[in-house]
């Protein structure tokens, strides 16, 4: 079977299995009993209806309307497929709805309407107004789309946005803004030649006018040649607005000295000879799909310095509407905007363009492994999977809506709003906020043992941007410099971060002597100490913390936890400091759940279990959460004598004797810990209220297994593991940790010791 057939079948299978289509509807409220039914439907639903009748704006409080968008089409201009009709367009519209949900958390109904008359189609859309907070018009042919959008905007008091026009125009605007920046040119002085007089092409030209391009510098061509004054063939008012008074008639006639070619037409329209006539450092946006007006390789054979964008994902600079529409709708919905105006669209352009010029996020780099994501000719606009888009772009759109008076629900604190948006993407953001705030009170010196790891380098970059800490990196400078350049980071070794080079550092003699003093009576010879201080970055980091050159260390991005723990214990296990357990916070859909001990003690005794619970309680409170600790076992409240139940019961007796101020209960099954109704039925009057949020196990295999199941199958995001008992002087992460996870750990490590231990 050919690759094309394989791809076709894979696409069909994707749409068919495990259930047909790409969407389903899920309830957001419980419906488990008669009481729920009475509130969800009759008679309780009447109360919400009456509130909305009295004040229509409350529909955003009592229904999903404030977060609900309709994607509406008649299937007359679908992708590169043309007029395939409403029914055949449904997979595309479902896909659009999925993108709304994935990238901006917006619920969406796809509505395919079998109506070719634009005025009748507009009537249908307007009649849907009470259901939706906004309308996304999609894949409606020109010039009908102009008519539909105009009528809907005039009659509806909610945002109406034809994405094929304005979404494309916004992303083109952002790409053009950055391309001109790279080329050293300006909107006011460039000559633009465009092919494609359809809705998207006209919208792009109108947007470029708003960005500063002079109308007389725009030359529009379509399938019939240049749009000129007096032409009658296939003309409409939108095209006529760009007609030139000239005797020139073809694309080849007008392409000379063009700074920007904007193609929204068809394959092969722009030839190599035409590219050769363009201005120096030409900008070529060949956006026809699936085959562009000219392939990038062919264009560069003539103009090696050309800056090129396409509509395809297999070339750099894909102009993709998904960079725009989820986020402009997110901002518009959240402020109750009555329309999406020019200022909101320009704010969207600025946000997208500025994000591309910023350092690439680790999440985007992970999603696009192997691609160079450094701002420049091959990286003009951010990638769709850059999670910062929603916070940056949506908040800019919301601010523009408020400043222009179209917001009916203004947001008082835009920074808090942006943080909330970030929290919808970075699951840990809201939970980590109190930890980051505490870390900012007293900047601490944090040393990373594996400084050459790209995740560590990205974390160091983020620390400089988001915290007050100055990281210390252990590693070979030439390796780190190469990886910094490859990742497009801006950190400079020695200037922004401190450096320890194991191969050549003036402190080497002091380090190996310190390590030897600590290990002299535990079998450590001077030769061993010298060798370890040249090769073992975990031991080097621990010695730095011991000597006061760093306040805390982070290691473990590769290797086995207990191997790292051995060297941490050798150097830092002194006096009251000793590792009592590893605590992982698993961020789940319904909130956080803490698991301990996942790493340190394989079979903890009662005293160790009690220490694990005490340490867990302290750390959980660091996140602003009151701990409810369940000791988990196969045994349930003493019903089994064997297994781990006995040790857990002994630990509880120790805690009872110490009079602690946190809630704990056990021993019990995991379902009993998480289901208070079940727990009350098994042991009425137990000391815990609500579901447990900390699970403590008496066997590391059980704790680690639960953690990994939640991570791999439950969609849990791990923060940690947090090494308890070491006075916040060392933390050992897992090899699967991300750059964002390392940033979270740096905030935990950056919290002053007096906050917790």
Secondary structure, DSSP 4 states (H G I P E B T S, - for coil): --HHHHHHHHHHHHHHSSSSSS-----SS---SHHHHHHHSTTTHHHHHHHHHH-GGGHHHHSSGGGEEEEEE-SSSBTTTBS--TTTTHHHHHHHHHHHHHHH--EEEEEE-----HHHHHHHHHHTGGG-SEEEE-S--TTHHHHHHHHHHHH-SSEEEEHHHHHHHHHHHHHHHHHHHHHT--GGG--EEEE--SHHHHHHHHHHHHTT--GGGEEEEETTEE-BTT--TT--HHHHTT-B-SS--SHHHH-TT-SEEEE-S-TT-S-HHHHHHSPSS-EEEE--SSS-SS-HHHHHHH-TT-EEEES-TTSSSB--GGGTHHHHHHHHHHTTBS---HHHHHHHHHHHHHHHHSPPPHHHHHHTTTS--SSBTTBSS--TT-TTHHHHHHHHHHHHHHHTT-BSS--S-HHHHHHHHHHHHSTTHHHHHHHHHHHTTS---EEES-TTSHHHHHHHHHHHHHSS---EEES-HHHHHHHHHHHT----BTTTBEEE-TTS-TTHHHHHHHHHHHHGGGT--HHHHHHHHHH-HHHHHHHHHHHTS-SEEEE-SSS-HHHHHHHHHHHH--TT----EEEEEEEETTEEEEEE-SSS-TT--HHHHHHHHHHHHHHHHHTT---EEEEE-SS-TT--SSTTHHHHHHHHHHHHHHT-SSEEEEEE-HHHHH-HHHHHHHSTT-S--S--SEEEESSHHHHHHHHHHHHHTS-PEEEEEEEETSTTSEEE--TT--HHHHHHHHHHHTS-GGG--
